[in-house]
Amino acid sequence: MGNGRGISSSLSVVAVCLAALLCANLLLYWYLDSLYPGVVSHSPHGHCPPRHFKLGTMRDCEPWLQCPEVQNDIRRLKMVGQGAVKKVYLSEWKGQKVAMCVLSSETYRADFLHGLSMLRSLQSARVVQLVGSCEGDGVFVTEYHPLGTPLGLDDALAIPRYRSSDAWQTRLRLALDYVAFLSFLHASPVGTRVMCDSNDLSKTLSQFLLTADFRLVANDLDALPEVTPRGHGVKCGPRQLTGDFVAPEQLWPHGDEKPFSDDLMPGYDEKTDIWKIPEVTGFLLGHVTGSDVIHFHLFQIHADCKKSDPKQRPTAREVLSVYRTVYDTMVESQQQARDML
């Protein structure tokens, strides 16, 4: 009898220890999950058919709004942005928040209509969702993203409800979204397009919006010239570009001995977008735990992006492939660390 009680007591102690160990491991897993949230799916506009949209709490897709609906059913609330081409108003349509973009000046009507044309043609998971338009009034309406542009990324991630998302996964996914958009843009349904509103880091980042689940969508498509086969390339405006952010081929090649002339400035192609990738990614990654490891993994592809000869730079698709490999490698390393617990 005594031996039976001893064995029973020993088994109870072992059971308690095993339960305590299991609880400790679960707590550790939960802690790791809080540091490294999982991948959030990125659905393309609620899977609506072409020329349709679906916002927020809507159950069904609706056709793009036309002039009568834009004029009568949308209520402006306040102006939230203004540029040379358009003003942006937070507005409301049937209880849904939307962004109304209004032509600022007739001087820029061609740019405004080009942006609207690109928005219609490039609708995808990579581009902000179009809700409707009225060309005659110089107005189009898109989905509203309250977090704004990625220029405010650090501030957004500092909001208490989003602090757990401030991890390398979130930030590297944003960089992936940026490169994925370039890959899409360079082989788009309307030809090879170049991001011309990208002469400095702030201007480049201002072309995108942050979604509520911290993904990146292109928003400002007013300056996307096409690189035509056997053409002479594109030029991002008639003014002289300067600085290290723009690609070398975008700089005036004749030095100070000859004054700048747009007629003498040679054209260039989509490889100018590749040159700018390392700086944009550096901003998006920030200084969270793991970002230094990511920079190490991306060192070679970023060095290739910075080659002076644009023909020697990788394509956006090749850069995207490397980014995806690095992301998968980081996730696998994290999982192996968990398995060792």
VOVEXKE-924645 format. One record per residue: x, y, z of N, C-alpha, C in turn. Coordinates in steps of 0.1 Angstrom, whole numbers, plus 5000, padded with zeros to 4 digits. Example, Ala and Ser with C-alpha at 12.3 -4.5 7.8 and 13.67 -1.06 7.14 Angstrom:
2
513249435078512349555078513249675078/512849785071513749895071512950005079/
// end
This chain:
341
500849885000500050005000500950135000/501950125009502850245010503550264996/504050154990504650174977503650234966/502450194967501450244958501250394959/501150434973500950584975502150664970/503450604972504650664967504650684952/504250574945504250584931503250684926/502050684932500950774929501450914931/502150944942502551074945503651124935/504551034931505551064921504951094908/503951014904503251044891502551174891/501951214903501351344904502251454902/503451444908504551544907504951564893/505151444886505551454872504551514863/503251484866502151544858502051694860/502251734873502251874875503351944868/504551884868505751944862505551954846/504951844841504751844826503651954823/502651964831501652064828502252204829/503152224839503752354841504652384829/505352284824506252304812505452334800/504252264798503452294787502852434787/502452474799501952614801503052714798/504252694802505352784800505652794785/505552674778505852684763504752754756/503452734760502352804754502452954756/502852994768503053134771504153194762/505253114760506353164752505953174737/505153074733504553084719503753204717/502853234727501953354726502853474726/503953474734504753594734505453614721/505953504715506553514702505553564691/504353514692503253554682502953704684/503053754696502853894698503953984692/505153924692506253994686506253984671/505853864666505953834652504553794646/503653884644502353844639502453784626/501453694623501453614611501153694599/501253634587500953704575499453724574/499153844570497753884567497453874552/496353814549496053804535495653934529/495953944516495754074509494754044497/493554074499492554034489492354154479/492154114467492054224456490654274456/490354384463489054454462487854374464/487854284474486654204476486354104465/487254084455486953984444485754034436/485654164433484554214425484954194410/483854184402484154184387484654314382/485254324370485754444365484654554365/485154684368484354804368483254804379/483654724390482754724402483654744414/483054784425483754804438482954754450/483654734461483054684473483854744485/483154824493483754894504483354834518/484254844528483954824542482954714544/481754754549480754664553479754624542/480054664530479154624519479154474517/477954414514477854274512478054244497/477654334488477654304474478454404467/479054364455479754464447478754554439/479154674437478354774430479154824418/478454854407479054914395479755054399/480755084392481355214394480355324393/480455424402479455534402479755624390/478655674384478755764373478355904378/478356004369478156144372476956164381/475756114378474556144387474756094401/475355974403475655934417476756014424/477756044416478856124422478356264426/477456324418477056454421475956464432/475156354433474056364442474156284455/474956174454474956074465476156084474/477156174471478356174479478456314486/478656304499478756424507480156444512/480656564508482056604513482056634528/483056584535483256614549484356714552/485556684547486656784549487756754539/488556854537489756834528490856774536/491456664530492556594537493856594530/493856654518495156664510494956754498/496056814494496056904483497456894476/497356884462498556894454498356984442/499356994433499157074422498057024413/497856894412496856844402495456834408/495356794421494056764427493956794442/492756814447492456824461491756694465/491956654477491356524482490456554494/489256514493488256534504487856404510/487856394523487156284530485656304527/485056204522483656214519482856084523/481556084521480655974525479755944514/479655814512478655754503477855644509/476655664512475755564518476355504531/476955584539477555544552478955494551/479455484539480855444537481755564534/482955564541483955664539484655644526/484755754518485455744505486355874504/487255874494488055984491487656044478/487256174478486856234466488056324461/488456304449489656374443489056474432/489356594434488856704426489956784419/489856804406490756874398491057014405/492357044407492757174414492657284404/493157264391493257374382493157314368/492457384359492357344345493657324338/494757394344496057374338496557234338/496057154348496457014350495456914347/494456954338493356864335493956734328/494956754319495456644312496156544322/496856594332497456504342496356434350/495356504353494256454361493556334354/493256364341492656254333493556134331/494856164329495756054328495755964340/495756034352495755954365494455874366/493355934362492055854362492155734352/492655764340492855654330493655544336/494755574342495655474348494955394359/494155474367493455414378492455304373/491755344362490855244356491555124351/492655154344493355044336494054944346/494554994357495454924365494754864378/493454864378492754814390493154674394/493654654406494154524410494454534425/494954434431495254434446496354534448/497154574438498254664440497854814439/496654844436496254984433494955014441/494855134446493655174454492355154446/491355114453490055084446489355204441/488955204428488155314422486755284426/486055394430484655384433483755444422/484255554416483455614405484155744400/483555804390484155924385483056004377/483456134375482656224366483656314359/484156274347485156344340484856484338/483656514334483256654330483456744342/483156694354483356784366484756774372/485656694366486956684371486956614385/486256504386486156434399486256284397/486956224406486856074408486956044423/486455924426486255884440486955744442/487655734452488355604456488055564470/488455444473488355394487489255484496/488755504508489455584518490255504527/491555544529492455474538492955574549/492355564561492655674571494155674576/494855574574496255574578497155664569/496655694558497355784549498555724542/499555804539500755754531501755684540/502655604535503655544543504655644550/504555764546505455864553505055864568/503855834571503455834585503455694591/504255604585504355464590504655454605/505755514609506155504623505155554633/504455664629503455714638502255624638/501855564627500755474627501055344635/502255294634502655174642502855204657/502955334660503055374675501655384681/500555384673499255384679499055254687/498555264700498455144708497855024702/496755034694496154924688497054854677/498054924672498854874661500254834666/500654864678502054844683502454704681/501654604682502054464681502354434666/501954514657502254494643503654554639/504254624648505554694645506654584646/506754494636507654384636508254374621/509254294620509954294607508954234596/508054144600507154084591506254194584/505654284592504854384587505654474578/506854514582507654614574508154544561/508654424562509154364550507954334540/506754304545505654294536505354424528/505554534535505354664529506354684517/507554644520508654654510508354554498/507854434502507354344491506254404483/505354464489504254534482504754634472/505754714477506254824469506954764456/507754664458508454604447507454524438/506454464444505454394436504654494427/504454614432503754714424504654754412/505954774415506854804403506854694393/506854564398506854454389505554454380/504454484387503154494380503154604370/503754724374503754844366504654824353/505754754355506654734344506154634334/505154564337504554464328503054474328/502554604328501154624331500254594319/498954594321498054574309498054684299/498654804303498754914294500254954291/501054844291502454864287503354884299/504654904295505654924306505655074310/505255094323505155224328506255264338/506555384339507655434348507055524359/507455514371506955604382507755734381/507155844375507855964374507756064386/506656044394506556124406507456064417/508756054414509555974424510956034424/511056174424512356234423513056254437/512356214448512956204461512156104469/512656074481512055964489510656004493/510456124498509156164503508156164491/508456214480507556214469507156074464/508155984465507855844461506955784471/507155794483506255734494504855794493/504755924489503455984489502555934478/503155854469502355794458501555674463/501755634476501155504481500255534493/499455444497498655454509498755324517/498655334530498655224539497255174542/497055054540495654994543495654964558/494454934563494154904577494954784582/495254694573496054574577497454584573/497954714571499354744568499854674556/499154704545499654664532499754804524/500454794513500754914505499954904492/499155014488498555024475498955154469/499155144456499455274448498255354447/498455484448497255574449497355684438/498555744437498655864428499355814415/498555814405498955764392498955864381/499255994385499156104375500356104366/501456044369502656054361503255924359/502655844349503155714346503355704331/504455764325504655754311504955614307/504755584294504955454289506355444281/507055334284508255304277507855224265/507955274253507555204241508655124235/508355014229509454934222510055014211/511355014211512255084201511955234201/511555284213511355424214512555494220/512455614224513555694229513555704244/512755624250512655634265511655744269/511655764282510755874288511555974295/510956084298511656194306510556234316/511056244329510056274340510056434341/509356494332509256634332510356714325/510156834321511056914314512156984322/512156964335513057034344514256944347/515357004350516656934354516456864368/516756734368516756664381518156654387/518156664400519456654408519356564420/520456534426520456454438520856314436/521056244447521456104447520356004446/519156054449517955964449517555914435/517656014425517255974412518455894405/518055824395519055734389520055824381/521355774379522355844371521855894358/521155804351520655844337519655954337/519055984349518156094350518856234352/520156234354520856354356521356414343/521556544343522056614331523456564328/523656504316524956434313526056524308/525856654306526756744300527556834309/527256824322528056904332527657044332/528457124338528257274339528557344327/529357284318529857364306528757384296/527557314298526457334289525257354297/524457464295523257484303522157374299/521357344309520357234307519357274296/519057174288518057184278517357054277/516057064278515156934278515356874264/515556944254515756884240516956804239/517956834247519256764247519356654257/518356644266518356544276517856414271/518756304272518256174267517256114276/516456024269515355954277515955834285/515055774292515455654301514255564302/514455454309513355354310513055324324/512355204326511855164339512955124349/514155114344515255084353515555194363/515055314360515155424370514455384383/513355314382512555274394513455174402/514155094396514954994403516055054411/516655164406517755234414517255284427/515955314428515355374440514955274451/514855144447514355044456515055044470/516455044471517055024484516655134494/516555264489516155374498514755354503/513855314494512455304499512355184509/512955074506512954964515513654994528/514755074528515355114540514455194549/513655284543512655354551511655264557/511055174549509955094553510354994564/511654944563512054844573512354914587/512755034587513055104599514155034607/513955034620515054974629514454874639/513554794635512954694644513854574645/513654494655514354374656514254284644/515354244638515354164626515654244613/515554374614515754454602517154444597/518154434607519554434603519854304595/519154194599519354064593518854074578/517654134577517054154564517954234555/518554344560519454424552520654334547/521154254556522254164552521854074541/520654014542520253924531519953994518/519654124519519254204507520554274501/521654264508522854344504523154334489/523254204484523754184470522654244460/521454214462520454254452520354404453/520554464464520554614465521754674458/522854604459524054654452523854644437/523154544433522854524418521854634414/520954674422520054784419520754914417/521954934423522655054423523755064412/523754964403524754964392524455084383/525555154379525455274371524855244358/525155134352524555104339523155044341/522155104336520755054339520554914333/521254884323521054754317521554634326/522454674335523054574344522154554357/521254644359520354634370519354514368/518854454379517854354378516554414374/515654324370514254374367513554374381/512354444381511554444394511154304397/510854224387510454084390511554004397/512754024392513953954398514154004413/514054134415514154184429513054124438/511854114432510754064440510953914444/511553844435511853704437512853684449/513853774449514753774461514153814474/513253914473512553964485511753854491/511053774482510153674487510953554493/512153534487513053424493513553464507/513853594508514353644521513253634531/512053674527510853664537510653524541/510653424532510453284535511553234544/512753274541513953234549513853284564/513453404565513253464578512153384586/511053364579509953284586510353144590/511153084581511552944584512552944596/513453044596514353054607513653074621/512553154620511753184632511053054637/510552974627509852854630510752754636/512052744631513052654636513352684651/513452814653513752864667512552824676/511352824672510252784680510252634682/510652554672510652414673511652364683/512652444685513752404694513352424709/512152494711511752514725511252384731/
// end
